[in-house]
Amino acid sequence: MDWSRAEPPFSTFWHKEVDCRLQLMLHAAGADVFHRAGMHGDDISDYREPDLGVVAERPPDLANCVSLPAVAFSLVVEILPEDEAGDWYARQGIPAYWIVDQASDRDEVDAHVQILRLKPGQAEYVPERSLLLSELEVEYSANR
């Protein structure tokens, strides 16, 4: 197998790099951020696992907790997202959703971050702003 060109479920090293940078940035800002955070809807079989998830409160029993209700999350981050994931997150009432993609016009290790917020009273996200990950990292480090 040519591992340099493997298809999903394998992630690229660009994906791994961006995931790590975002997780470190959010953690340094004081967020309880989890990689591949398991979340479920009303039915536990209605399961999603975003690249990163920020919870308002840490789970009480980390050693035995594998999934939290989606309402426990304040932010989900998807790197190269699936189309229907955002609709599911919005229906669950998760206030913020970041979509991260490659910034084709930039250095290959940078990324484009689209920040979306839940539209008040609706299960729909609206764009709040869009910027490069390198710019977002500067903002977060300035606010520490």
C-alpha positions in Angstrom: 0.0 0.0 0.0 1.2 3.5 -0.8 0.7 5.2 2.6 1.6 8.6 1.2 -1.6 8.5 -0.9 -4.0 6.6 1.3 -7.6 7.6 1.3 -9.9 8.1 4.3 -10.2 7.0 7.0 -6.5 7.9 7.1 -5.8 11.6 7.7 -3.0 13.5 6.1 -0.1 15.0 8.1 -1.5 18.4 7.2 -4.7 17.4 9.0 -2.8 16.1 12.0 -0.7 19.3 12.2 -3.7 21.6 12.0 -5.6 19.5 14.5 -2.7 19.7 17.0 -2.3 23.5 16.5 -6.0 24.1 17.2 -6.1 21.8 20.2 -3.0 23.5 21.7 -4.4 27.0 21.0 -7.8 26.2 22.6 -6.2 24.5 25.6 -3.8 27.4 26.2 -6.9 29.7 26.2 -8.4 27.6 29.0 -10.9 25.6 27.0 -11.6 21.9 27.9 -10.9 20.7 24.4 -10.9 17.0 23.4 -9.6 15.3 20.2 -12.2 13.1 18.5 -14.7 14.0 21.1 -17.6 11.5 21.1 -21.0 13.1 21.2 -24.5 11.8 20.8 -28.0 13.2 20.2 -31.1 12.2 22.2 -30.5 8.6 21.1 -27.0 7.3 22.0 -26.9 5.5 18.6 -27.1 9.0 17.0 -23.3 9.5 17.3 -20.8 11.9 15.9 -17.1 12.3 16.5 -15.8 15.8 15.4 -12.1 16.4 15.1 -12.2 18.6 18.2 -14.9 19.4 20.7 -15.0 22.0 23.5 -17.2 21.2 26.5 -18.5 23.7 29.1 -17.8 21.2 31.9 -15.4 18.3 32.0 -17.0 14.9 32.2 -17.1 13.7 35.8 -15.5 10.3 35.2 -13.0 10.7 32.4 -11.7 7.1 32.7 -15.2 5.6 31.8 -16.8 8.3 29.7 -16.8 7.7 25.9 -19.5 10.0 24.8 -21.4 13.1 26.0 -24.7 14.5 24.9 -24.2 17.1 22.1 -25.7 19.8 24.4 -22.6 19.5 26.6 -20.5 21.1 23.8 -20.0 24.8 23.2 -17.8 24.4 20.1 -17.1 21.7 17.5 -14.3 21.9 15.0 -14.2 19.9 11.8 -11.1 19.8 9.6 -12.2 19.1 6.0 -15.8 18.5 7.2 -18.5 16.3 6.0 -21.4 18.2 4.5 -24.2 16.9 6.8 -22.2 17.3 10.0 -22.9 21.0 10.4 -26.7 20.5 10.0 -26.5 17.8 12.8 -24.5 20.1 15.1 -27.0 22.9 14.5 -30.0 20.7 15.3 -28.3 19.7 18.5 -28.0 23.4 19.5 -24.2 23.5 19.6 -23.5 27.3 19.7 -20.3 27.4 17.6 -18.9 25.5 14.7 -15.6 26.0 13.0 -14.9 24.6 9.6 -11.2 24.3 8.8 -9.9 23.7 5.3 -6.6 24.1 3.4 -5.7 27.6 2.4 -4.8 27.1 -1.2 -3.3 30.5 -1.6 -1.1 30.2 1.5 1.7 28.2 2.9 0.8 24.5 3.0 0.9 24.4 6.8 -1.7 27.2 7.2 -5.4 26.7 7.1 -8.6 28.7 6.4 -10.9 28.8 9.5 -14.6 29.7 9.0 -16.3 30.6 12.3 -20.0 30.0 12.4 -22.5 30.8 15.2 -25.9 29.3 15.7 -28.6 31.6 14.5 -30.7 32.7 17.5 -33.8 30.6 17.9 -33.0 28.4 14.9 -31.1 25.3 14.0 -28.9 27.0 11.5 -25.4 28.4 11.5 -24.5 31.8 10.1 -21.0 32.9 9.2 -19.4 35.1 11.8 -16.0 35.5 10.3 -13.3 33.9 8.3 -9.6 34.0 8.8 -6.3 32.1 8.6 -5.3 29.7 11.4 -2.1 31.7 11.8 -4.1 34.9 12.4 -6.4 33.1 14.8 -3.4 31.8 16.8 -2.1 35.4 17.1 -5.5 36.6 18.4 -5.7 33.8 20.9 -2.1 34.3 22.2 -2.8 38.1 22.5 -5.9 37.4 24.7 -4.1 35.2 27.2 
